[in-house]
Amino acid sequence: MELRLRLHHWEGRSPDLLAAAVAGFAAGAVLMVLELLWAGAMMGEAPWRISQFVAAITMGPYSVLHAPAQVFDPTTVGVALVTHYVLGISFGLVLGAVVAGYHYDDDALVSLPVVGAVFGAVLYLFNFYALTEVFPWFAEMRAWGTFGAHLIFGITAAVLYGQLAQYRQRRQGQG
């Protein structure tokens, strides 16, 4: 009886960039909703506080973080949405490169959720520990709920990327 381990190694295969971007965009939307729910329900934050945090990446902390979080500011929310989605797409592209490069999409049912969860955990550590050296206001978002939301982001992005890339590959094969 032969036991085969299917070890993944880097082969430098190009990801489906459109599938990766769409997966990152969609997973970013899921993450944003989860963070808003978590902040409001569990942390007792005002509804627009997370938008202020994200917008401060682009606009700077002094113009945004001192405003009252209970007041809706369309500029702040708009900048936060654009920033959040650009980051989601960027992280989706990174995840797509990892999935394609290591061929994790070959056994997608098992590996993609695991790879996505690991990616989400690494992303959480990067965002809330490494990047807080540059954006210190994110340190107060360190919590299990935020960690869980990042796991869900990673899983959603990985599984969606696998499905979209496979669908697009089938469509190109028919055309």
LINBEL-V450379 format. One record per pair of residues at least 12 apart in sequence whose ideal C-beta (glycine too) atoms are under 10 Angstrom apart, sorted by the first residue. I is the first residue (numbers start at 1). J is the second residue. Records with the same first field share a line. If there is no record, write none. Layout:
BEGIN
I=J + J
END
This chain:
BEGIN
6=103 + 106 + 107 + 110 + 111
7=102
8=98 + 99 + 101 + 102 + 103 + 104 + 106 + 107 + 111 + 115
9=101 + 102 + 103
10=98 + 101 + 102 + 103
11=100 + 101 + 102 + 103
12=97 + 100 + 101 + 102
13=97 + 99 + 100 + 101 + 102 + 103 + 105
14=96 + 97 + 100 + 101
15=92 + 93 + 94 + 95 + 96 + 97 + 98 + 99 + 100 + 101 + 105 + 161 + 165
16=96 + 99 + 100 + 105 + 161 + 162 + 164 + 165 + 166 + 167 + 168 + 169 + 172
17=92 + 93 + 96 + 97 + 100 + 165
18=96 + 164 + 165 + 168
19=92 + 96 + 99 + 100 + 105 + 160 + 161 + 162 + 163 + 164 + 165 + 166 + 167 + 168 + 169
20=89 + 90 + 91 + 92 + 93 + 94 + 95 + 96 + 97 + 98 + 99 + 100 + 157 + 160 + 161 + 164 + 165
21=88 + 89 + 90 + 92 + 93 + 96 + 161 + 164
22=89 + 92 + 96 + 157 + 160 + 161 + 164 + 165 + 168
23=88 + 89 + 91 + 92 + 93 + 95 + 96 + 99 + 116 + 156 + 157 + 158 + 159 + 160 + 161 + 162 + 163 + 164 + 165
24=85 + 86 + 87 + 88 + 89 + 90 + 91 + 92 + 93 + 94 + 95 + 96 + 153 + 156 + 157 + 160 + 161
25=84 + 85 + 86 + 88 + 89 + 92 + 157 + 160
26=85 + 88 + 89 + 92 + 153 + 156 + 157 + 160 + 161 + 164
27=88 + 89 + 91 + 92 + 95 + 116 + 120 + 150 + 152 + 153 + 154 + 155 + 156 + 157 + 158 + 159 + 160 + 161
28=81 + 84 + 85 + 86 + 87 + 88 + 89 + 90 + 91 + 92 + 153 + 156 + 157
29=81 + 84 + 85 + 88 + 153 + 156
30=88 + 149 + 152 + 153 + 155 + 156 + 157 + 160
31=84 + 87 + 88 + 91 + 120 + 123 + 146 + 149 + 150 + 151 + 152 + 153 + 154 + 156 + 157
32=50 + 51 + 54 + 80 + 81 + 84 + 85 + 88 + 149 + 153
33=149
34=145 + 146 + 148 + 149 + 150 + 152 + 153 + 156
35=50 + 51 + 53 + 54 + 84 + 141 + 145 + 146 + 149 + 150 + 153
36=48 + 49 + 50 + 51 + 149
37=145 + 149
38=50 + 141 + 143 + 144 + 145 + 146 + 148 + 149
39=51 + 53 + 69 + 141 + 143 + 145 + 146 + 149
41=145
42=143 + 144 + 145 + 146
43=140 + 141 + 143 + 145 + 146
45=69 + 140 + 141
46=68 + 69 + 70 + 71
47=69 + 70 + 71 + 72
48=67 + 68 + 69 + 70 + 71 + 72 + 73 + 76 + 77 + 80
49=65 + 68 + 69 + 70 + 137 + 140 + 141
50=69 + 80 + 84 + 138 + 141 + 146
51=64 + 69 + 72 + 73 + 76 + 77 + 78 + 79 + 80 + 81 + 83 + 84
52=64 + 65 + 66 + 67 + 68 + 69 + 73 + 76 + 77 + 79 + 80 + 137
53=65 + 69 + 80 + 83 + 135 + 137 + 138 + 140 + 141
54=76 + 77 + 79 + 80 + 81 + 82 + 83 + 84 + 87 + 135 + 138
55=67 + 73 + 75 + 76 + 77 + 78 + 79 + 80 + 81 + 82 + 83 + 84
56=76 + 79 + 80 + 83 + 135 + 137 + 138
57=79 + 80 + 83 + 84 + 86 + 87 + 131 + 134 + 135 + 137 + 138
58=76 + 79 + 80 + 82 + 83 + 86
59=75 + 76 + 79 + 80 + 83
61=135 + 136 + 137
63=75 + 76
64=76 + 79 + 80 + 137
65=137
87=123 + 127
88=153 + 157
91=119 + 120 + 123 + 126 + 127 + 150 + 153 + 154 + 157
92=153 + 156 + 157 + 158 + 160 + 161
93=157 + 161
94=119 + 123 + 157
95=112 + 115 + 116 + 119 + 120 + 123 + 153 + 154 + 157 + 158 + 160 + 161
96=157 + 158 + 161 + 162 + 164 + 165
98=115 + 116 + 118 + 119 + 158 + 161
99=111 + 112 + 115 + 116 + 119 + 157 + 158 + 161 + 162 + 165
100=161 + 162 + 165
102=115
104=116 + 158 + 161 + 162
105=158 + 161 + 162 + 163 + 165 + 166 + 169
106=162
107=162
108=158 + 159 + 161 + 162 + 163 + 165 + 166
109=159 + 162
111=158 + 162
112=154 + 155 + 157 + 158 + 159 + 160 + 161 + 162 + 163
113=151 + 154 + 155 + 156 + 158 + 159 + 162
114=154 + 155 + 158
115=154 + 155 + 157 + 158 + 159 + 161 + 162
116=151 + 152 + 153 + 154 + 155 + 156 + 157 + 158 + 159 + 160 + 161 + 162
117=150 + 151 + 152 + 153 + 154 + 155 + 158
118=151 + 154 + 155 + 158
119=150 + 151 + 153 + 154 + 155 + 157 + 158
120=147 + 148 + 149 + 150 + 151 + 152 + 153 + 154 + 155 + 156 + 157 + 158
121=147 + 150 + 151 + 154
122=150 + 154
123=150 + 151 + 153 + 154 + 157
124=141 + 142 + 146 + 147 + 148 + 149 + 150 + 151 + 153 + 154
125=142 + 147 + 150
126=150
127=141 + 142 + 146 + 150
128=140 + 141 + 142 + 143 + 146 + 147 + 150
129=142
END
